[in-house]
Amino acid sequence: MSSGHHLHLDVPQSALATFEAALQGFDAAIVTGEANAEGQIPVDVYLATAPDPDDLDTRLATAAMAAGVPQPAVESQPLPDVDWVQQAYEGLPPIHAGRFWVYGEHDRDKPRPAGSIAFHIEANQAFGTGRHETTLGCLLEIERLAKTGFPMRRALDMGAGSGLLAFAVARLWRRPVIAADNDPNSVRICAENAQINGVAPWVTSLMSDGYADLRLQANAPYDLICANILAEPLTQMARDLDKALAPGGIAILSGLLNHQARKVLLRHRAQGLVLLRRRRIGDWTTLVLRQPAGRVMSPPHGGPSLTQG
């Protein structure tokens, strides 16, 4: 009887990170090879169980649309009785991002850098383990913001995944953070990780389709919003982010390929936000935006407009 499942697909090198992000939602190990003569990267995905075909098709179709490439064909077959996921991740080293040190169970006993802030996040969990350029960019910008003495009272991590960004904010400011995601599995994992990492008193994990959840709306405005998702959802939610961000507040946006950053930036500039920083790591961009102080706000949950300064 098989205890695992294997998927194989070939994707264009320029779209690799987008497909990796889409596949991170599965409890899986993802292994990539070298590009062939046509610029195609082989991607092998090892899962504990066979994925739901409709879910897999939706994830790949969304990634293909986001990257602007055809949806790749997938080879799918069961594996022999071997824990491929565990074998794949035991070889991954801890991640060092500024002061943050992100490690898995197999690295628990390894020495940590002096003064580091450690988080235990398993790499086969929801997206956001520090092993991707987008998460790394957000962590570095969160730390940079904290060093400026930014007065953060409440924060939102939109599309929280594993919860890592919310945890980083909570540890640096010791203030309430809402970690929102539209995937029930990610919401559960985030809540469990908050307990494991000792940040549960500050982090509330909840399921929300964008900014729709009433608890999320009632907690607005936010001094800091982190959103490490994809370019298209960020573009679509620009107006909601603007409404939820406090005057003088900061938004850290990532999940953007370098060529997608301009579109996302223009949509947020149209809402009145101002670009503070642009960080590029490899093929990916992180944007840091500011809400001008003293603007007139319309809270996401309705009610009279108000001015804060």
C-alpha positions as CSV (number, residue, x, y, z in Angstrom):
1,M,0.0,0.0,0.0
2,S,1.4,3.4,-0.9
3,S,2.0,6.0,1.7
4,G,2.9,8.9,-0.6
5,H,2.3,10.5,-3.9
6,H,4.5,12.1,-6.5
7,L,3.7,14.9,-9.0
8,H,6.0,16.0,-11.8
9,L,5.6,19.1,-14.0
10,D,7.8,21.3,-16.0
11,V,7.5,25.1,-15.7
12,P,9.2,28.1,-17.3
13,Q,12.2,29.3,-15.3
14,S,10.6,32.8,-15.0
15,A,7.4,31.3,-13.5
16,L,9.1,28.9,-11.1
17,A,8.6,30.9,-7.9
18,T,4.9,31.5,-8.7
19,F,4.2,27.8,-9.1
20,E,6.2,27.0,-6.0
21,A,4.1,29.4,-4.0
22,A,0.9,27.8,-5.4
23,L,2.1,24.3,-4.5
24,Q,3.1,25.3,-1.0
25,G,-0.5,25.0,0.1
26,F,-0.1,21.2,0.0
27,D,1.6,19.2,2.8
28,A,4.5,18.6,0.4
29,A,8.2,18.7,-0.3
30,I,9.1,20.5,-3.6
31,V,12.3,19.7,-5.4
32,T,13.5,21.6,-8.5
33,G,16.2,20.7,-11.1
34,E,18.2,22.6,-13.7
35,A,16.6,24.4,-16.6
36,N,16.7,22.5,-19.9
37,A,17.5,24.0,-23.3
38,E,14.0,25.4,-23.6
39,G,14.2,27.1,-20.2
40,Q,11.9,24.7,-18.5
41,I,12.5,23.7,-14.9
42,P,11.6,20.2,-13.7
43,V,9.5,20.3,-10.5
44,D,8.9,17.2,-8.4
45,V,6.3,17.4,-5.6
46,Y,6.2,14.7,-2.9
47,L,3.0,14.5,-0.8
48,A,1.8,12.2,2.0
49,T,-1.4,11.6,0.1
50,A,-2.8,12.2,-3.4
51,P,-4.0,15.8,-3.8
52,D,-7.6,16.6,-4.7
53,P,-7.6,16.9,-8.5
54,D,-9.8,19.9,-8.6
55,D,-7.8,21.7,-6.0
56,L,-4.6,20.9,-7.8
57,D,-6.0,22.1,-11.1
58,T,-7.2,25.4,-9.6
59,R,-3.9,26.1,-8.0
60,L,-2.0,25.5,-11.2
61,A,-4.4,27.5,-13.3
62,T,-4.2,30.4,-10.9
63,A,-0.4,30.3,-10.9
64,A,-0.3,30.1,-14.7
65,M,-2.6,33.1,-15.0
66,A,-0.5,35.1,-12.5
67,A,2.7,34.2,-14.3
68,G,1.2,34.7,-17.8
69,V,2.2,31.2,-19.0
70,P,0.3,28.1,-20.2
71,Q,-0.9,25.7,-17.5
72,P,1.6,22.9,-17.4
73,A,0.7,19.2,-17.7
74,V,1.1,17.1,-14.5
75,E,2.3,13.5,-14.1
76,S,0.8,12.0,-11.0
77,Q,1.6,8.6,-9.4
78,P,1.7,6.9,-6.0
79,L,5.0,6.3,-4.2
80,P,6.3,3.3,-2.3
81,D,6.1,3.2,1.5
82,V,8.8,5.8,2.2
83,D,8.4,9.1,4.1
84,W,9.6,11.3,1.2
85,V,8.4,14.6,2.7
86,Q,10.5,14.0,5.9
87,Q,13.5,12.9,3.9
88,A,13.3,16.0,1.7
89,Y,13.1,18.5,4.5
90,E,15.6,17.0,6.9
91,G,18.3,18.4,4.6
92,L,17.1,22.0,4.7
93,P,19.2,24.3,6.8
94,P,17.7,27.0,9.1
95,I,16.9,30.4,7.6
96,H,18.7,33.6,8.9
97,A,16.9,36.8,7.9
98,G,18.3,39.8,9.9
99,R,17.7,39.0,13.5
100,F,15.2,36.3,12.7
101,W,16.2,32.6,12.8
102,V,13.7,30.2,11.4
103,Y,14.2,26.5,11.9
104,G,12.5,23.1,11.7
105,E,12.3,20.3,14.2
106,H,15.4,18.6,12.8
107,D,17.4,21.9,13.6
108,R,16.1,22.3,17.1
109,D,19.5,21.5,18.7
110,K,21.7,23.5,16.3
111,P,23.4,26.6,17.8
112,R,21.7,29.9,17.0
113,P,23.3,33.3,16.3
114,A,23.7,35.5,19.4
115,G,20.8,37.9,19.8
116,S,18.6,36.2,17.2
117,I,14.8,35.9,17.4
118,A,14.0,32.2,16.8
119,F,10.8,30.8,15.3
120,H,10.0,27.1,14.9
121,I,8.2,26.7,11.6
122,E,8.1,23.4,9.8
123,A,9.0,23.8,6.1
124,N,6.2,21.5,4.9
125,Q,3.5,23.7,6.4
126,A,1.5,26.6,4.9
127,F,3.3,29.1,2.7
128,G,5.6,31.5,4.6
129,T,8.5,29.6,6.1
130,G,11.3,32.1,5.4
131,R,12.6,30.0,2.5
132,H,11.2,32.2,-0.3
133,E,12.5,35.6,-1.4
134,T,9.2,37.2,-0.8
135,T,9.0,36.1,2.9
136,L,12.7,37.0,3.3
137,G,12.0,40.5,1.9
138,C,9.1,41.1,4.3
139,L,11.1,39.9,7.3
140,L,13.9,42.3,6.5
141,E,11.6,45.2,6.0
142,I,9.7,44.4,9.3
143,E,13.0,44.5,11.2
144,R,14.1,47.7,9.4
145,L,10.8,49.4,10.4
146,A,11.1,48.3,14.0
147,K,14.6,49.8,14.2
148,T,13.1,53.2,13.2
149,G,11.0,53.2,16.4
150,F,7.8,53.1,14.4
151,P,4.8,53.4,16.9
152,M,2.8,50.3,16.0
153,R,-0.4,49.7,18.0
154,R,-2.1,47.0,15.9
155,A,-1.2,45.1,12.8
156,L,-2.6,42.9,10.1
157,D,-0.9,40.0,8.3
158,M,-3.1,39.5,5.2
159,G,-2.6,36.0,3.7
160,A,-0.7,34.9,6.8
161,G,0.0,31.3,5.8
162,S,2.2,29.8,8.5
163,G,1.9,33.0,10.5
164,L,5.7,33.9,10.3
165,L,5.3,37.6,9.5
166,A,2.6,38.0,12.2
167,F,4.9,36.4,14.7
168,A,7.8,38.6,13.7
169,V,5.7,41.7,14.2
170,A,4.3,40.4,17.5
171,R,7.8,39.7,18.9
172,L,9.3,43.1,17.9
173,W,6.4,45.3,19.1
174,R,4.4,43.1,21.6
175,R,1.2,44.5,20.1
176,P,-2.0,42.8,18.8
177,V,-1.7,41.2,15.3
178,I,-4.5,39.7,13.3
179,A,-3.3,36.9,11.0
180,A,-5.9,36.4,8.3
181,D,-6.0,33.8,5.5
182,N,-8.7,32.3,3.2
183,D,-7.5,28.8,3.6
184,P,-8.8,26.8,6.7
185,N,-5.7,24.7,6.9
186,S,-3.4,27.7,7.0
187,V,-5.6,29.3,9.7
188,R,-5.3,26.2,11.8
189,I,-1.5,25.9,11.3
190,C,-1.0,29.6,12.1
191,A,-2.8,29.2,15.4
192,E,-0.8,26.1,16.3
193,N,2.5,27.8,15.4
194,A,1.5,30.8,17.5
195,Q,1.2,28.5,20.5
196,I,4.5,26.8,19.7
197,N,6.4,30.1,19.3
198,G,4.9,31.8,22.4
199,V,3.1,34.6,20.5
200,A,-0.5,33.4,21.0
201,P,-1.2,36.3,23.5
202,W,-0.7,38.8,20.6
203,V,-1.7,36.9,17.5
204,T,-5.3,36.1,16.5
205,S,-5.6,33.7,13.5
206,L,-8.8,34.0,11.6
207,M,-10.3,33.0,8.2
208,S,-11.2,35.9,5.9
209,D,-11.8,36.3,2.2
210,G,-9.6,39.3,1.8
211,Y,-10.9,42.1,4.2
212,A,-14.4,40.7,4.4
213,D,-14.3,39.3,8.0
214,L,-16.2,41.5,10.4
215,R,-13.7,41.0,13.2
216,L,-10.9,42.1,10.9
217,Q,-12.9,45.2,9.9
218,A,-13.9,46.1,13.5
219,N,-10.2,46.0,14.5
220,A,-9.2,48.6,11.8
221,P,-7.5,50.9,11.2
222,Y,-4.1,49.1,11.3
223,D,-0.7,50.9,11.8
224,L,1.0,48.1,9.8
225,I,-0.3,45.8,7.1
226,C,1.8,43.0,5.7
227,A,0.5,41.1,2.6
228,N,2.8,38.5,1.1
229,I,0.5,37.0,-1.5
230,L,0.4,37.4,-5.3
231,A,0.3,40.5,-7.6
232,E,-3.3,40.1,-8.8
233,P,-4.9,39.8,-5.4
234,L,-2.9,42.7,-4.1
235,T,-4.0,44.8,-7.0
236,Q,-7.7,43.8,-6.5
237,M,-7.5,44.6,-2.7
238,A,-5.7,47.9,-3.0
239,R,-8.8,49.9,-2.1
240,D,-9.6,47.7,0.9
241,L,-6.0,48.0,2.1
242,D,-6.2,51.8,1.8
243,K,-9.4,51.8,3.9
244,A,-7.9,49.6,6.6
245,L,-4.6,51.4,6.9
246,A,-4.3,54.1,9.5
247,P,-3.1,57.6,8.7
248,G,0.7,57.4,8.8
249,G,0.5,53.6,8.6
250,I,2.9,51.3,6.7
251,A,2.1,48.6,4.2
252,I,4.7,45.9,3.3
253,L,3.6,44.1,0.1
254,S,5.3,41.2,-1.5
255,G,4.7,38.1,-3.7
256,L,5.5,40.3,-6.7
257,L,7.7,39.3,-9.6
258,N,9.9,42.3,-10.5
259,H,8.0,43.0,-13.6
260,Q,4.7,43.0,-11.7
261,A,5.7,45.5,-9.1
262,R,4.9,48.6,-11.2
263,K,1.3,47.6,-11.7
264,V,0.8,46.9,-8.0
265,L,2.5,50.2,-7.1
266,L,0.4,52.2,-9.5
267,R,-2.8,50.8,-8.1
268,H,-1.9,51.7,-4.5
269,R,-0.6,55.1,-5.6
270,A,-4.0,55.7,-7.1
271,Q,-5.4,55.2,-3.6
272,G,-3.0,57.9,-2.2
273,L,-0.3,55.7,-0.7
274,V,3.3,56.8,-1.1
275,L,6.3,54.5,-1.9
276,L,9.0,54.5,0.8
277,R,11.2,51.6,-0.3
278,R,11.5,49.0,-3.0
279,R,13.6,45.9,-2.1
280,R,14.5,43.3,-4.8
281,I,15.8,39.8,-4.0
282,G,16.3,37.7,-7.1
283,D,13.2,37.8,-9.3
284,W,11.0,39.2,-6.5
285,T,10.1,42.7,-5.2
286,T,8.9,43.9,-1.8
287,L,7.2,47.3,-1.7
288,V,7.0,49.4,1.4
289,L,4.2,52.1,1.2
290,R,3.0,54.7,3.6
291,Q,-0.5,56.2,4.2
292,P,-0.2,60.0,4.4
293,A,-0.9,61.4,7.9
294,G,-4.1,63.3,8.5
295,R,-6.1,61.8,5.7
296,V,-9.8,61.4,5.9
297,M,-10.8,57.7,6.5
298,S,-13.8,55.6,5.7
299,P,-13.6,52.5,7.9
300,P,-14.0,49.1,6.1
301,H,-16.9,48.3,8.3
302,G,-18.8,51.4,7.4
303,G,-19.8,54.3,9.6
304,P,-18.9,58.0,9.4
305,S,-15.6,59.1,8.0
306,L,-13.0,60.3,10.5
307,T,-9.7,62.2,10.4
308,Q,-6.7,60.9,12.3
309,G,-3.4,62.6,12.6
